[in-house]
Amino acid sequence: MWVIVIFMFMPLNTENDALTVTHLHGKPLEFSDAVHCYEHVEQNLDGLKSLARQHYGDVPVKQIDCFQKAESI
């Protein structure tokens, strides 16, 4: 499964400079492949930036990317 991660422009040595988007409207937000994940990012860019502002205030978004989740053992 693939998830969306939003990276922020934070000062060096800041531990938490990224936000993993786990849910949308109370439901898990995961994608079966990278293509669907990036399509969602493209279609919902403003909403994702708004979510980042809720968590980080006026810190600018550096990058929004999709990553494959590590499989559980």
LOBA-60013 format. One record per residue: residue number from 1; residue in one letter; chain; x, y, z of N, C-alpha, C in turn. Coordinates in pm, 1 decimal. Example, Ala and Ser with C-alpha at 12.3 -4.5 7.8 and 13.67 -1.06 7.14 Angstrom:
// residues 2
<node><i>1</i><aa>A</aa><ch>A</ch><n_u>1319.0</n_u><n_v>-569.0</n_v><n_w>780.0</n_w><ca_u>1230.0</ca_u><ca_v>-450.0</ca_v><ca_w>780.0</ca_w><c_u>1320.0</c_u><c_v>-330.0</c_v><c_w>780.0</c_w></node>
<node><i>2</i><aa>S</aa><ch>A</ch><n_u>1285.0</n_u><n_v>-225.0</n_v><n_w>708.0</n_w><ca_u>1367.0</ca_u><ca_v>-106.0</ca_v><ca_w>714.0</ca_w><c_u>1290.0</c_u><c_v>3.0</c_v><c_w>787.0</c_w></node>
This chain:
// residues 73
<node><i>1</i><aa>M</aa><ch>A</ch><n_u>83.7</n_u><n_v>-118.5</n_v><n_w>0.0</n_w><ca_u>0.0</ca_u><ca_v>0.0</ca_v><ca_w>0.0</ca_w><c_u>88.5</c_u><c_v>125.3</c_v><c_w>0.0</c_w></node>
<node><i>2</i><aa>W</aa><ch>A</ch><n_u>33.6</n_u><n_v>232.2</n_v><n_w>-54.2</n_w><ca_u>104.9</ca_u><ca_v>359.1</ca_v><ca_w>-67.2</ca_w><c_u>34.7</c_u><c_v>466.3</c_v><c_w>15.8</c_w></node>
<node><i>3</i><aa>V</aa><ch>A</ch><n_u>113.5</n_u><n_v>558.6</n_v><n_w>72.9</n_w><ca_u>59.9</ca_u><ca_v>668.0</ca_v><ca_w>153.9</ca_w><c_u>121.7</c_u><c_v>800.2</c_v><c_w>108.4</c_w></node>
<node><i>4</i><aa>I</aa><ch>A</ch><n_u>55.1</n_u><n_v>907.9</n_v><n_w>144.3</n_w><ca_u>100.8</ca_u><ca_v>1043.9</ca_v><ca_w>112.5</ca_w><c_u>179.7</c_u><c_v>1097.9</c_v><c_w>230.7</c_w></node>
<node><i>5</i><aa>V</aa><ch>A</ch><n_u>294.5</n_u><n_v>1159.4</n_v><n_w>200.8</n_w><ca_u>375.4</ca_u><ca_v>1224.7</ca_v><ca_w>303.3</ca_w><c_u>400.4</c_u><c_v>1368.0</c_v><c_w>258.4</c_w></node>
<node><i>6</i><aa>I</aa><ch>A</ch><n_u>374.7</n_u><n_v>1462.1</n_v><n_w>349.0</n_w><ca_u>395.5</ca_u><ca_v>1604.3</ca_v><ca_w>322.1</ca_w><c_u>520.4</c_u><c_v>1648.9</c_v><c_w>397.8</c_w></node>
<node><i>7</i><aa>F</aa><ch>A</ch><n_u>620.1</n_u><n_v>1697.4</n_v><n_w>325.0</n_w><ca_u>744.4</ca_u><ca_v>1747.0</ca_v><ca_w>385.3</ca_w><c_u>737.4</c_u><c_v>1898.7</c_v><c_w>395.4</c_w></node>
<node><i>8</i><aa>M</aa><ch>A</ch><n_u>788.8</n_u><n_v>1951.0</n_v><n_w>507.0</n_w><ca_u>782.8</ca_u><ca_v>2093.9</ca_v><ca_w>533.7</ca_w><c_u>922.9</c_u><c_v>2154.3</c_v><c_w>535.0</c_w></node>
<node><i>9</i><aa>F</aa><ch>A</ch><n_u>932.3</n_u><n_v>2284.6</n_v><n_w>505.8</n_w><ca_u>1057.6</ca_u><ca_v>2358.2</ca_v><ca_w>519.9</ca_w><c_u>1072.2</c_u><c_v>2394.2</c_v><c_w>667.4</c_w></node>
<node><i>10</i><aa>M</aa><ch>A</ch><n_u>1148.1</n_u><n_v>2313.2</n_v><n_w>740.0</n_w><ca_u>1167.7</ca_u><ca_v>2334.2</ca_v><ca_w>883.6</ca_w><c_u>1315.0</c_u><c_v>2364.7</c_v><c_w>909.0</c_w></node>
<node><i>11</i><aa>P</aa><ch>A</ch><n_u>1345.9</n_u><n_v>2429.5</n_v><n_w>1022.5</n_w><ca_u>1486.5</ca_u><ca_v>2453.3</ca_v><ca_w>1056.1</ca_w><c_u>1562.2</c_u><c_v>2320.7</c_v><c_w>1068.5</c_w></node>
<node><i>12</i><aa>L</aa><ch>A</ch><n_u>1692.7</n_u><n_v>2326.9</n_v><n_w>1043.8</n_w><ca_u>1776.4</ca_u><ca_v>2207.5</ca_v><ca_w>1059.0</ca_w><c_u>1762.2</c_u><c_v>2149.8</c_v><c_w>1199.4</c_w></node>
<node><i>13</i><aa>N</aa><ch>A</ch><n_u>1779.6</n_u><n_v>2020.8</n_v><n_w>1208.8</n_w><ca_u>1772.6</ca_u><ca_v>1946.3</ca_v><ca_w>1335.3</ca_w><c_u>1633.4</c_u><c_v>1945.2</c_v><c_w>1396.7</c_w></node>
<node><i>14</i><aa>T</aa><ch>A</ch><n_u>1532.1</n_u><n_v>1972.8</n_v><n_w>1318.8</n_w><ca_u>1395.2</ca_u><ca_v>1960.3</ca_v><ca_w>1365.6</ca_w><c_u>1353.5</c_u><c_v>1815.2</c_v><c_w>1344.2</c_w></node>
<node><i>15</i><aa>E</aa><ch>A</ch><n_u>1308.1</n_u><n_v>1750.3</n_v><n_w>1450.4</n_w><ca_u>1273.6</ca_u><ca_v>1608.6</ca_v><ca_w>1440.6</ca_w><c_u>1152.6</c_u><c_v>1583.6</c_v><c_w>1352.0</c_w></node>
<node><i>16</i><aa>N</aa><ch>A</ch><n_u>1049.2</n_u><n_v>1662.0</n_v><n_w>1366.8</n_w><ca_u>923.4</ca_u><ca_v>1635.5</ca_v><ca_w>1297.9</ca_w><c_u>904.8</c_u><c_v>1734.8</c_v><c_w>1183.9</c_w></node>
<node><i>17</i><aa>D</aa><ch>A</ch><n_u>954.9</n_u><n_v>1697.8</n_v><n_w>1065.7</n_w><ca_u>943.5</ca_u><ca_v>1788.2</ca_v><ca_w>951.1</ca_w><c_u>854.4</c_u><c_v>1731.0</c_v><c_w>841.2</c_w></node>
<node><i>18</i><aa>A</aa><ch>A</ch><n_u>779.7</n_u><n_v>1624.7</n_v><n_w>874.8</n_w><ca_u>693.8</ca_u><ca_v>1562.2</ca_v><ca_w>774.3</ca_w><c_u>565.8</c_u><c_v>1512.2</c_v><c_w>839.3</c_w></node>
<node><i>19</i><aa>L</aa><ch>A</ch><n_u>461.9</n_u><n_v>1508.1</n_v><n_w>759.1</n_w><ca_u>330.2</ca_u><ca_v>1464.7</ca_v><ca_w>803.9</ca_w><c_u>282.8</c_u><c_v>1352.9</c_v><c_w>711.7</c_w></node>
<node><i>20</i><aa>T</aa><ch>A</ch><n_u>256.5</n_u><n_v>1236.3</n_v><n_w>768.8</n_w><ca_u>200.7</ca_u><ca_v>1125.8</ca_v><ca_w>692.3</ca_w><c_u>49.1</c_u><c_v>1137.4</c_v><c_w>696.1</c_w></node>
<node><i>21</i><aa>V</aa><ch>A</ch><n_u>-12.2</n_u><n_v>1141.5</n_v><n_w>579.9</n_w><ca_u>-157.8</ca_u><ca_v>1153.6</ca_v><ca_w>570.5</ca_w><c_u>-216.3</c_u><c_v>1012.9</c_v><c_w>582.3</c_w></node>
<node><i>22</i><aa>T</aa><ch>A</ch><n_u>-285.3</n_u><n_v>987.6</n_v><n_w>692.9</n_w><ca_u>-334.4</ca_u><ca_v>852.6</ca_v><ca_w>719.9</ca_w><c_u>-483.2</c_u><c_v>835.5</c_v><c_w>696.5</c_w></node>
<node><i>23</i><aa>H</aa><ch>A</ch><n_u>-559.1</n_u><n_v>946.0</n_v><n_w>705.8</n_w><ca_u>-704.8</ca_u><ca_v>935.6</ca_v><ca_w>696.4</ca_w><c_u>-764.2</c_u><c_v>1051.3</c_v><c_w>615.8</c_w></node>
<node><i>24</i><aa>L</aa><ch>A</ch><n_u>-882.1</n_u><n_v>1026.1</n_v><n_w>561.2</n_w><ca_u>-961.1</ca_u><ca_v>1128.9</ca_v><ca_w>494.4</ca_w><c_u>-1105.9</c_u><c_v>1105.6</c_v><c_w>532.7</c_w></node>
<node><i>25</i><aa>H</aa><ch>A</ch><n_u>-1166.6</n_u><n_v>1203.8</n_v><n_w>595.5</n_w><ca_u>-1305.7</ca_u><ca_v>1194.2</ca_v><ca_w>642.1</ca_w><c_u>-1325.9</c_u><c_v>1073.8</c_v><c_w>732.6</c_w></node>
<node><i>26</i><aa>G</aa><ch>A</ch><n_u>-1226.8</n_u><n_v>1048.3</n_v><n_w>820.5</n_w><ca_u>-1237.6</ca_u><ca_v>939.8</ca_v><ca_w>917.3</ca_w><c_u>-1209.7</c_u><c_v>801.1</c_v><c_w>862.7</c_w></node>
<node><i>27</i><aa>K</aa><ch>A</ch><n_u>-1171.4</n_u><n_v>790.9</n_v><n_w>736.7</n_w><ca_u>-1143.0</ca_u><ca_v>660.3</ca_v><ca_w>676.5</ca_w><c_u>-995.1</c_u><c_v>653.6</c_v><c_w>637.3</c_w></node>
<node><i>28</i><aa>P</aa><ch>A</ch><n_u>-932.5</n_u><n_v>536.0</n_v><n_w>651.8</n_w><ca_u>-791.9</ca_u><ca_v>522.5</ca_v><ca_w>612.9</ca_w><c_u>-769.4</c_u><c_v>565.6</c_v><c_w>468.2</c_w></node>
<node><i>29</i><aa>L</aa><ch>A</ch><n_u>-660.1</n_u><n_v>635.8</n_v><n_w>445.1</n_w><ca_u>-625.7</ca_u><ca_v>683.6</ca_v><ca_w>311.6</ca_w><c_u>-499.1</c_u><c_v>612.2</c_v><c_w>266.3</c_w></node>
<node><i>30</i><aa>E</aa><ch>A</ch><n_u>-515.1</n_u><n_v>506.1</n_v><n_w>190.3</n_w><ca_u>-404.7</ca_u><ca_v>428.8</ca_v><ca_w>135.7</ca_w><c_u>-437.3</c_u><c_v>397.1</c_v><c_w>-9.7</c_w></node>
<node><i>31</i><aa>F</aa><ch>A</ch><n_u>-333.6</n_u><n_v>371.8</n_v><n_w>-87.2</n_w><ca_u>-350.6</ca_u><ca_v>348.4</ca_v><ca_w>-230.0</ca_w><c_u>-281.6</c_u><c_v>218.4</c_v><c_w>-269.0</c_w></node>
<node><i>32</i><aa>S</aa><ch>A</ch><n_u>-338.1</n_u><n_v>150.0</n_v><n_w>-366.8</n_w><ca_u>-283.9</ca_u><ca_v>21.0</ca_v><ca_w>-409.5</ca_w><c_u>-155.8</c_u><c_v>35.2</c_v><c_w>-491.0</c_w></node>
<node><i>33</i><aa>D</aa><ch>A</ch><n_u>-136.1</n_u><n_v>152.4</n_v><n_w>-550.9</n_w><ca_u>-14.6</ca_u><ca_v>174.3</ca_v><ca_w>-629.1</ca_w><c_u>19.6</c_u><c_v>323.4</c_v><c_w>-630.1</c_w></node>
<node><i>34</i><aa>A</aa><ch>A</ch><n_u>140.2</n_u><n_v>352.0</n_v><n_w>-676.2</n_w><ca_u>189.0</ca_u><ca_v>490.3</ca_v><ca_w>-676.4</ca_w><c_u>107.8</c_u><c_v>579.1</c_v><c_w>-769.4</c_w></node>
<node><i>35</i><aa>V</aa><ch>A</ch><n_u>62.4</n_u><n_v>526.8</n_v><n_w>-880.5</n_w><ca_u>-13.7</ca_u><ca_v>606.8</ca_v><ca_w>-977.1</ca_w><c_u>-139.4</c_u><c_v>664.8</c_v><c_w>-912.7</c_w></node>
<node><i>36</i><aa>H</aa><ch>A</ch><n_u>-215.1</n_u><n_v>581.3</n_v><n_w>-842.9</n_w><ca_u>-337.1</ca_u><ca_v>629.2</ca_v><ca_w>-778.0</ca_w><c_u>-304.6</c_u><c_v>729.8</c_v><c_w>-666.5</c_w></node>
<node><i>37</i><aa>C</aa><ch>A</ch><n_u>-195.6</n_u><n_v>706.3</n_v><n_w>-596.8</n_w><ca_u>-154.6</ca_u><ca_v>798.2</ca_v><ca_w>-490.2</ca_w><c_u>-123.4</c_u><c_v>936.5</c_v><c_w>-548.6</c_w></node>
<node><i>38</i><aa>Y</aa><ch>A</ch><n_u>-42.9</n_u><n_v>940.9</n_v><n_w>-654.4</n_w><ca_u>-6.5</ca_u><ca_v>1070.0</ca_v><ca_w>-714.2</ca_w><c_u>-126.4</c_u><c_v>1138.3</c_v><c_w>-780.3</c_w></node>
<node><i>39</i><aa>E</aa><ch>A</ch><n_u>-218.0</n_u><n_v>1060.1</n_v><n_w>-834.0</n_w><ca_u>-340.9</ca_u><ca_v>1119.5</ca_v><ca_w>-888.2</ca_w><c_u>-419.2</c_u><c_v>1189.3</c_v><c_w>-778.0</c_w></node>
<node><i>40</i><aa>H</aa><ch>A</ch><n_u>-426.8</n_u><n_v>1125.2</n_v><n_w>-660.1</n_w><ca_u>-498.0</ca_u><ca_v>1185.9</ca_v><ca_w>-547.6</ca_w><c_u>-427.8</c_u><c_v>1314.8</c_v><c_w>-504.8</c_w></node>
<node><i>41</i><aa>V</aa><ch>A</ch><n_u>-295.3</n_u><n_v>1312.4</n_v><n_w>-498.7</n_w><ca_u>-219.7</ca_u><ca_v>1432.8</ca_v><ca_w>-462.3</ca_w><c_u>-251.0</c_u><c_v>1545.5</c_v><c_w>-560.0</c_w></node>
<node><i>42</i><aa>E</aa><ch>A</ch><n_u>-246.6</n_u><n_v>1516.7</n_v><n_w>-688.0</n_w><ca_u>-272.1</ca_u><ca_v>1618.7</ca_v><ca_w>-790.4</ca_w><c_u>-413.1</c_u><c_v>1676.1</c_v><c_w>-779.4</c_w></node>
<node><i>43</i><aa>Q</aa><ch>A</ch><n_u>-510.7</n_u><n_v>1590.0</n_v><n_w>-756.7</n_w><ca_u>-650.1</ca_u><ca_v>1633.6</ca_v><ca_w>-750.0</ca_w><c_u>-683.6</c_u><c_v>1704.3</c_v><c_w>-618.9</c_w></node>
<node><i>44</i><aa>N</aa><ch>A</ch><n_u>-603.6</n_u><n_v>1685.6</n_v><n_w>-515.3</n_w><ca_u>-634.9</ca_u><ca_v>1738.2</ca_v><ca_w>-382.1</ca_w><c_u>-521.5</c_u><c_v>1821.4</c_v><c_w>-324.0</c_w></node>
<node><i>45</i><aa>L</aa><ch>A</ch><n_u>-442.9</n_u><n_v>1884.0</n_v><n_w>-410.0</n_w><ca_u>-325.7</ca_u><ca_v>1958.5</ca_v><ca_w>-366.5</ca_w><c_u>-360.3</c_u><c_v>2068.3</c_v><c_w>-265.7</c_w></node>
<node><i>46</i><aa>D</aa><ch>A</ch><n_u>-462.9</n_u><n_v>2145.9</n_v><n_w>-292.4</n_w><ca_u>-499.6</ca_u><ca_v>2254.9</ca_v><ca_w>-200.7</ca_w><c_u>-541.8</c_u><c_v>2200.4</c_v><c_w>-64.1</c_w></node>
<node><i>47</i><aa>G</aa><ch>A</ch><n_u>-616.7</n_u><n_v>2091.8</n_v><n_w>-62.6</n_w><ca_u>-659.3</ca_u><ca_v>2032.0</ca_v><ca_w>63.0</ca_w><c_u>-542.1</c_u><c_v>1976.9</c_v><c_w>142.5</c_w></node>
<node><i>48</i><aa>L</aa><ch>A</ch><n_u>-444.8</n_u><n_v>1918.6</n_v><n_w>74.4</n_w><ca_u>-326.6</ca_u><ca_v>1866.7</ca_v><ca_w>142.9</ca_w><c_u>-243.1</c_u><c_v>1981.1</c_v><c_w>201.5</c_w></node>
<node><i>49</i><aa>K</aa><ch>A</ch><n_u>-230.6</n_u><n_v>2090.1</n_v><n_w>127.8</n_w><ca_u>-158.7</ca_u><ca_v>2206.5</ca_v><ca_w>180.7</ca_w><c_u>-232.1</c_u><c_v>2265.1</c_v><c_w>300.7</c_w></node>
<node><i>50</i><aa>S</aa><ch>A</ch><n_u>-362.9</n_u><n_v>2265.4</n_v><n_w>296.3</n_w><ca_u>-443.2</ca_u><ca_v>2313.9</ca_v><ca_w>408.9</ca_w><c_u>-422.7</c_u><c_v>2225.8</c_v><c_w>531.8</c_w></node>
<node><i>51</i><aa>L</aa><ch>A</ch><n_u>-418.4</n_u><n_v>2095.4</n_v><n_w>511.9</n_w><ca_u>-391.8</ca_u><ca_v>2002.8</ca_v><ca_w>621.6</ca_w><c_u>-255.0</c_u><c_v>2030.6</c_v><c_w>683.9</c_w></node>
<node><i>52</i><aa>A</aa><ch>A</ch><n_u>-155.2</n_u><n_v>2055.2</n_v><n_w>599.8</n_w><ca_u>-21.7</ca_u><ca_v>2086.1</ca_v><ca_w>651.0</ca_w><c_u>-23.6</c_u><c_v>2215.1</c_v><c_w>733.1</c_w></node>
<node><i>53</i><aa>R</aa><ch>A</ch><n_u>-97.7</n_u><n_v>2316.6</n_v><n_w>688.2</n_w><ca_u>-107.4</ca_u><ca_v>2442.4</ca_v><ca_w>763.6</ca_w><c_u>-171.9</c_u><c_v>2420.6</c_v><c_w>900.3</c_w></node>
<node><i>54</i><aa>Q</aa><ch>A</ch><n_u>-267.9</n_u><n_v>2328.5</n_v><n_w>908.7</n_w><ca_u>-332.0</ca_u><ca_v>2297.6</ca_v><ca_w>1037.2</ca_w><c_u>-230.7</c_u><c_v>2243.2</c_v><c_w>1137.0</c_w></node>
<node><i>55</i><aa>H</aa><ch>A</ch><n_u>-132.6</n_u><n_v>2169.8</n_v><n_w>1089.6</n_w><ca_u>-33.5</ca_u><ca_v>2107.9</ca_v><ca_w>1177.9</ca_w><c_u>90.5</c_u><c_v>2194.3</c_v><c_w>1199.1</c_w></node>
<node><i>56</i><aa>Y</aa><ch>A</ch><n_u>130.4</n_u><n_v>2272.2</n_v><n_w>1097.9</n_w><ca_u>256.9</ca_u><ca_v>2344.6</ca_v><ca_w>1103.5</ca_w><c_u>242.5</c_u><c_v>2496.0</c_v><c_w>1092.8</c_w></node>
<node><i>57</i><aa>G</aa><ch>A</ch><n_u>122.1</n_u><n_v>2546.4</n_v><n_w>1089.2</n_w><ca_u>103.0</ca_u><ca_v>2691.0</ca_v><ca_w>1078.6</ca_w><c_u>146.7</c_u><c_v>2742.3</c_v><c_w>942.4</c_w></node>
<node><i>58</i><aa>D</aa><ch>A</ch><n_u>222.0</n_u><n_v>2851.8</n_v><n_w>943.4</n_w><ca_u>261.6</ca_u><ca_v>2916.9</ca_v><ca_w>818.5</ca_w><c_u>391.6</c_u><c_v>2862.9</c_v><c_w>758.1</c_w></node>
<node><i>59</i><aa>V</aa><ch>A</ch><n_u>440.2</n_u><n_v>2749.6</n_v><n_w>807.5</n_w><ca_u>561.3</ca_u><ca_v>2690.1</ca_v><ca_w>751.4</ca_w><c_u>528.1</c_u><c_v>2642.1</c_v><c_w>609.2</c_w></node>
<node><i>60</i><aa>P</aa><ch>A</ch><n_u>609.5</n_u><n_v>2677.7</n_v><n_w>511.1</n_w><ca_u>578.1</ca_u><ca_v>2637.5</ca_v><ca_w>373.5</ca_w><c_u>599.4</c_u><c_v>2487.5</c_v><c_w>348.9</c_w></node>
<node><i>61</i><aa>V</aa><ch>A</ch><n_u>519.3</n_u><n_v>2435.4</n_v><n_w>259.0</n_w><ca_u>532.3</ca_u><ca_v>2296.4</ca_v><ca_w>216.8</ca_w><c_u>653.8</c_u><c_v>2285.3</c_v><c_w>124.5</c_w></node>
<node><i>62</i><aa>K</aa><ch>A</ch><n_u>738.2</n_u><n_v>2190.1</n_v><n_w>152.2</n_w><ca_u>856.8</ca_u><ca_v>2165.6</ca_v><ca_w>69.8</ca_w><c_u>824.5</c_u><c_v>2069.8</c_v><c_w>-44.8</c_w></node>
<node><i>63</i><aa>Q</aa><ch>A</ch><n_u>753.0</n_u><n_v>1962.6</n_v><n_w>-12.1</n_w><ca_u>726.3</ca_u><ca_v>1859.8</ca_v><ca_w>-112.3</ca_w><c_u>613.7</c_u><c_v>1769.9</c_v><c_w>-62.7</c_w></node>
<node><i>64</i><aa>I</aa><ch>A</ch><n_u>534.2</n_u><n_v>1719.8</n_v><n_w>-154.7</n_w><ca_u>433.4</ca_u><ca_v>1619.7</ca_v><ca_w>-123.0</ca_w><c_u>464.8</c_u><c_v>1499.1</c_v><c_w>-210.1</c_w></node>
<node><i>65</i><aa>D</aa><ch>A</ch><n_u>480.4</n_u><n_v>1383.6</n_v><n_w>-146.2</n_w><ca_u>525.0</ca_u><ca_v>1265.7</ca_v><ca_w>-219.2</ca_w><c_u>448.0</c_u><c_v>1143.4</c_v><c_w>-173.1</c_w></node>
<node><i>66</i><aa>C</aa><ch>A</ch><n_u>460.6</n_u><n_v>1034.8</n_v><n_w>-246.8</n_w><ca_u>396.9</ca_u><ca_v>907.4</ca_v><ca_w>-212.4</ca_w><c_u>505.7</c_u><c_v>805.0</c_v><c_w>-182.2</c_w></node>
<node><i>67</i><aa>F</aa><ch>A</ch><n_u>481.9</n_u><n_v>725.3</n_v><n_w>-78.3</n_w><ca_u>577.5</ca_u><ca_v>622.1</ca_v><ca_w>-39.2</ca_w><c_u>504.6</c_u><c_v>492.0</c_v><c_w>-10.4</c_w></node>
<node><i>68</i><aa>Q</aa><ch>A</ch><n_u>573.4</n_u><n_v>384.5</n_v><n_w>-38.7</n_w><ca_u>516.1</ca_u><ca_v>253.6</ca_v><ca_w>-9.3</ca_w><c_u>536.4</c_u><c_v>225.1</c_v><c_w>138.6</c_w></node>
<node><i>69</i><aa>K</aa><ch>A</ch><n_u>427.8</n_u><n_v>181.3</n_v><n_w>204.0</n_w><ca_u>433.6</ca_u><ca_v>149.2</ca_v><ca_w>345.5</ca_w><c_u>515.6</c_u><c_v>22.2</c_v><c_w>365.2</c_w></node>
<node><i>70</i><aa>A</aa><ch>A</ch><n_u>588.4</n_u><n_v>19.9</n_v><n_w>476.0</n_w><ca_u>662.0</ca_u><ca_v>-100.8</ca_v><ca_w>511.2</ca_w><c_u>561.2</c_u><c_v>-207.5</c_v><c_w>551.3</c_w></node>
<node><i>71</i><aa>E</aa><ch>A</ch><n_u>587.5</n_u><n_v>-330.0</n_v><n_w>508.8</n_w><ca_u>496.9</ca_u><ca_v>-439.0</ca_v><ca_w>544.0</ca_w><c_u>523.5</c_u><c_v>-483.6</c_v><c_w>686.4</c_w></node>
<node><i>72</i><aa>S</aa><ch>A</ch><n_u>416.1</n_u><n_v>-514.2</n_v><n_w>758.5</n_w><ca_u>426.9</ca_u><ca_v>-563.1</ca_v><ca_w>895.5</ca_w><c_u>471.2</c_u><c_v>-708.3</c_v><c_w>894.4</c_w></node>
<node><i>73</i><aa>I</aa><ch>A</ch><n_u>537.9</n_u><n_v>-745.2</n_v><n_w>999.3</n_w><ca_u>580.6</ca_u><ca_v>-884.8</ca_v><ca_w>1011.9</ca_w><c_u>469.0</c_u><c_v>-966.8</c_v><c_w>1073.3</c_w></node>
